[in-house]
Amino acid sequence: MKRSLWLRRMAAVTALALATAACGGNGDDVTDEPEPAETEETEETEEPEEEPEETEEPDEEQSVEGDGVLNLGYILPESGPLAFLGPPQIEAVNLAVADMNAAGGVLGQDVTLETGDEAGDTTIASESAQRLIGAGVNAVVGAASSGMSLSFVDALTGAGVLQCSASNTSPTFTGGDYNGLYFRTAPTDALQGPVLAEVIVGDGNTNPAILARADDYGQGLLDATVAELEAQGATVAAAITYDPEAANFEAEVNQVASSGADSVALISFDEGGQILASLIEAGLGPQNVSVYGADGVASDTLWQEVDPNNEAVLEGMKGTRPAAGADEGFISRFQEETGLSDTTYAAAAYDCAIMIGLAAEAAGSDDGAAIAAEMINISTGDTECATFEECKAALEAGDSIAYTSVSGVTLTSTDTGNGEPESGMYDVWELGADGGLTVIETVESNF
């Protein structure tokens, strides 16, 4: 079932999103994490570590001038706490490259692909970015995590490399200054927060508590959810952020227990199982109060992290997540050709790569800035087309194109020149007695 959710008091949400964006300096600080290795200049053998900084200028010239070959890269979780999000996106990028090359490539040449791991570690993610810059990539798909992207977005865009993420949802990126080179096919959490809030209030809860990761993803979704809860007349019993690297979360769970909350929402990743186990022990599980989650815990196997002997331990828990994709034909094809059943963010990752290829064709160049200048245009032209081959033919015929994305999104330009969807589709899900996740409905959220 689809229904439209027009956000109330979006001025408040926008203000909160801008407040989160003001924390972008933290992203800059994170970006600098790899530099300590370079500062070990007391050992002469470490002096060559400064060489990568000098190689960025040739990379910049290469990305500005282009060499006629679209060199695509990805930085996605091949390992680490979000490794479960890696395969769908990685295989989607591989499929997009195969489709482009089967249609004659981009600019008459096969698209090449460089790989990189974000690993849930800012140092590793940043090193992957520097390596791809050194390899002369023109555009990068990734990272999966907003925090990982913030650790290297300035390095990529500063070197003239376009970045497109399929799953960065932090509102921080909307207002970030990235030289017009940052794009995402995932809608901002300023859109998901109101959906989560409506689910909570729609179940009759008036005094929820929210536990969220103390990072850009957690804070952004927390702020957007709180704003809409209050807009709908609810009182937020507690809005608590936690260190996801903490050994335990008893202090935060005790805060929730003492807040008098009638429901609990959890915005987390893999640590969510441990937190849910603590909440259940404190009498705050789904059998006692309404419990909610978001995309970071939307899994058929979440119960195993809470109580491996009781698949019904989370029965009744609800939540929200970005919808898998609007094109069912693509989803079926993806599953058949890759052998993967999980399609989380696959359509959005495929779109990132295909849009980059089409924008390069429209620009007649593999230069990062030239590609970026066409990313919005290839989604909003006069001639609708659904595949790379079809769209490429239209471009060669001199038509302006409107690529019908498999994820169902259309990119629009932000005030700072980034590109992102202005609406999003979200699944409302519920966990059953067998631990399985069922989608109750799909909701559209718009600014």
N, C-alpha and C positions, 0 to 999 in steps of 0.2 A: 504494500500500500504506500502511495506517495502523498505527501502533503507539504505545503509550503510553510516555512517558518520565517516570518518577517520579524527581524530582531527589534525588540523594544529597547529604547534608551541606548541606541548604538553610540551616541556621543560618549556615554560612560564607558562603553567597551573600547571605543577608539582611544579615549584618554588613557585607559589602562594599557592598551597595546602600545601606545607611544611611550608610556612610562617604562614598559618592559624594554622597548627599543632603546631607551636611554641607557640601558645596561649593556649596550653593544660594546662599550669599552672593555667589559669583561671578556667579550669574544676576542678583542684585540690582544688582551693580555694573554689569553690562552694560545693565540696564534704564535706568541713569542716563545712558547715552551721549548721548542727544539733548540733555541739559541744557546742555552747553557753549554751544550756540547761544543759550540763554536768558540766559547769564551775560554776554553781550556788552553789558552795560548802559551801558558808557562812551559808546556812541552812542545818543542819545536816540531815534533812529529804531528802535532794537532793543527799546525798552521794551515795545511791544505783544506781544513774544514771550512775556511772562509771562501773557498773557490765557488761553491754553489751560488753565493750572492752575485759573483761576477757573471755567472752563466745565465742569470735571469735576464740581462739586457739582450743577449742574442735571442733568447726565447721570446722576449717582447717584440723584437724586430721580426722574428719569424711569424708570430701571431698577427702582427700588424700587416705584413706584406703577404703572408701565406705562401705556400709552395705548390698549390694545386692539388694537394692530397689531404682530404679530411682525416685527421688523426684524432680519433675519439678515445677518451679514457673513462674509467669509472673508479670511484673510491667508495666501496661498499663493504658491509660486514662479512668478510670471509671467516672471521673468528670473533671471539668476544661475546659479551652478554646479549647482543642483538644479532648474533649469527643466524638465528631463525628467520630474520628478515632478509638475509643475504640472497639465498637461492632464487626466490621469485624475481627479484630485481635484476640480479646478474644474468639469469637466463633470458629475461625480457630484453636486456640490452643486446645480448648475443643474437637473439631472434631478430631484433631491429636491424642490426648490422648485416645479418644474412639476407634480410628482405631488401635492404638498400643495394647490396652488391648483386643480388639476383636480378635487380632492375637496371643494371648497368653502372651501379655505383653513384658517387657524387662527383660532379665536375669531370665526369668521364673516367674516374679512377676508383678503384675499390677503396672503401672505407677501412682504415686500420684501427685496431683496438689495443689500448694499453690497460693493464689491470692494476688495482691498488686496494689494500685492505684498510678499513678504518679501525677495526679490532676493538672498538669501545675504549680506545686509548688516544688521547689528544696528541701525544708525541708520535705514535705510529701513524696516525691519520695525517699529521703535518708532514712527516717524512715521505709518505706516499704522494702527497701533493707536490713536494719539491722534486721528487723523482719524475713525476709525470710532466712537470714543467720542463725539467731537463731533457725529457724525451720529445719535447716539441708538440705536445697535444694542443689542439685548438679549442677543445671543449671537454668538460668532465661531467658525467652523470653521478650524483651523490652529493653528500653522504646520506645515509639513512637517518642518522641522528642529527637533530638540530645542533646539539653541543659539539659534535664532531665537525660539522660544516663550519661553525663559528671559529674553529681552531685553524682553518686554512682558507676561508673564503677570501680574505684580504690578500693572501699570497697568490691565489689563482687569478683573481680579477685584477690585481696590481700588475701581473705579468701579461695581461691581455687575454687571459683564458676564460672563456664563457663557462659558467657553472649552472647546471639544471638539476634540481633535486626532486625526486618523486615522493619524498616522505618528510621533508622538513616542514614542520607545522608551527614553529615558534613565531609569534607576532613580531619578534625582533627584526626579522628579515624584511618586513614590509617597509620600514622606514630607514633601512640601512643604505649607506652610500657605497655602492660597489661598481662605480663607473658604468652603470647600465648593463652589467655583464652577469647579473644574478637572476635566475628564473627558477620557478618551481611549479610543478603540476599538481602539487598537494595544496589544498586550501588551508589557510591559516587557522590556528586554534581559536582565533577570535570568532570563527564560525561554528566550531564544534562545541565550545563552552555553552552557548545558549541551548543547543540540542540536549546536552547532558543535564543542564539545569531543568529543562522542561520535563524530561523523563523523571527526574527526582520529585519535582513538585506535582507532576501528573499522577504520581502514586500516592499523593496525599501527605507527603512529608513537608513539614514547615520549619524544621530546625536542624538541618543537616550539618555534619562536620566533614571537612575535606582534608585528606592527607595527600601531599604531593611532593615529588622529587624536587630538591633544591637545585634545579637547572633550568635552562631556558624553556624546555618543553614543559616541565612541571609547573613552573611559575606562570607561563603564558596561559596554559589551559586552566589553571587555578583561578587566575584573575578574571578570565572571561566567564567562567562558571559562576563565580561569586557575584559578578556584576549582574548577570541575568537572574540569579536566584533572588537577589535583593530587589530587582526590577519587578519580579513577580510576587513580591510581598513576603518572601521567606526571610527568616532570621538565620544567619550562619552561626552555628554554635561555636565552631572553631575552624580556622583556616591555617593549617600547619604544614610547613615544609620540613623535609628531613634530608640528611646526608645519605645518599644511596649506598655509600661505601661503609656505613656504620656496621658494627658487629651485630647489633640488635636494635630493635625499634620500640623497646618497652616504654621508654619515656614518652614518646609520641603517642603510643596507644593509651597510656595512662591519661594523657591530656584529653584524648577523645572520650575516654570513659568518664572523666570528671566533668565533661562539658554539658552533659544533659542532652546530647544529640539524639534525635529520633531516627537518624539514618547516617550512613557513612559512605563517602565516595573516595576511591583510591586512584590516584594518578601515578602509575609506577611502571617499571619494566620487570626484569626477572626477579628483583627483590620482593615483588608483590606477593609471592607465595608465602614468604616468611612473615610478612606483615599481616596477611590474612589469617595465618595460623595464630599469631599473637592476638588479633582481634577476636577470633573465636574463643580463645582461652579466657579473654576478658569479658565474655558474654556479649560480644558485638558482631557475631557471625550472621549469615543470612537466615539462620533459624530463629534469630532473636530480633534483629532489626533489618531494615532494608539496606542492602549493600550494593554499591555501584562501582564500575570501573570504566576504563577507556581503552584505546587501541593497544596500549602496552601490555594489557593482561587478557586481551580477547583471544583465548586459546582453548581448544578442546582438552588440552592436557594440563591446564592450570591446577586442577584438583590434585594431581600427582605431587605438585610442589607443596601442597598444604597438608594432605593426609593420603599417602599412597595406598592406604587400606580402605579408603572410603570415597568412592567416586561420586557420591551424593553430597559430599561435604559442603559444596558451594551451590547446591540447588536453590534456584530463585534469584541468584545474583544477576544483575542487569548491567548494561553499559552501552557505550557508543564507540564507533570506529568509522573511519572513512570507508565508504562503500567500495567494493572490490573493483568495479568498473561498469560502465554503462553498456558496453558492447558484449553481449553474451556469446556472439560468434567468436570474438577474439579469445575470450576466456576458455571456451571449449578447445579452440585450436592450440592455445598455449599449453593447456593441460595434456593434450594428446601428443604434441611434439616434444615437450620437455619431460614428460612423465611426472611432473609435480602436481600435487593436488592443491597445495597452498598457493593462492594467487595474490596475496597481500601486496599491494603497491605495484604489481606486475604491469598492469595497464598503464599506470602513470609513468613507470620507468621506460616502457616501450615508447610512450609519447615523447618523453624527453629526447630520446635518441632520434626518433623520426623527425621531430620538429627541428632539431639541430641540422639534420641532413637537408630537409626542405628549405630551411632558411639559408643554408650555404648555397643551394642551387639558385634560390631567388636572388642572392647577393652576387652570384658568380664568383665567389671567393671563399676560401677556408679561413680567412682572417677572423679572429674571435669577435672583434668589434663589428665587422661587417655582418657576421652571422646574427649577432645580437640585435642589430638594427632591423632585421627582418622577422624576428621571432613572433612578434605580435601580428605583423602583416600577413604571414602565411596562415593565420587562424581566422582572419577577418575579411578576406578578399571576396570577390564576386562569384567565383566558380567553386562549388562544393566538390570535394573529392575525399575518398575514404582510405586510400592506400598510398604508399610512397610512389609506386609505379604510376598510378593514375594522376597523382598530384604533380609528379615530375613532368609527365607528358603535357599537362595543362600549362605549367610554367614555360616549357619549351615552345608551346604554341603562343606564348605572349600573354596568357591570362593571369589575372591575380587570383589567388586561391584561398579557399576556406577549408583547411584540413579538418575533417570530422574526427576528432581524437577518440581513441578507443576507451579512454577513461572518462569521456563525456565532458571535459573541461575546455574552456576557452580562456586564453591568457589575456589579461588586461594590464595596462601599465600603471604602476604606482606613482605617487608624487615624486619619488626619488629615482624613477627610471627603471625599477625592477619590473619583472613580469610575473603575474600569479593569477589564479582564478579568483573571481569576485563572488563565486557561490560554490557550495559543496554539497555532495550527497553523502549522507551518513546512515550506516546501519545501526538500528537499536537491537541489541542482542540480549539473550538470556541463557543461563546455564541450566541444564536439566539434571534429573536424577542419575543419569548415566555419565555425567560430566560433560556431555556434548553441548556445543554452542549452537543455538538456533537464532536466526535473524527474525525478529518480530515484525519489523517494518523498516522502510527506508525513507529518510526524511531529507528534504532539501532545505538548506539554510543559506540565506542571502543577506548581503549588506543592504 
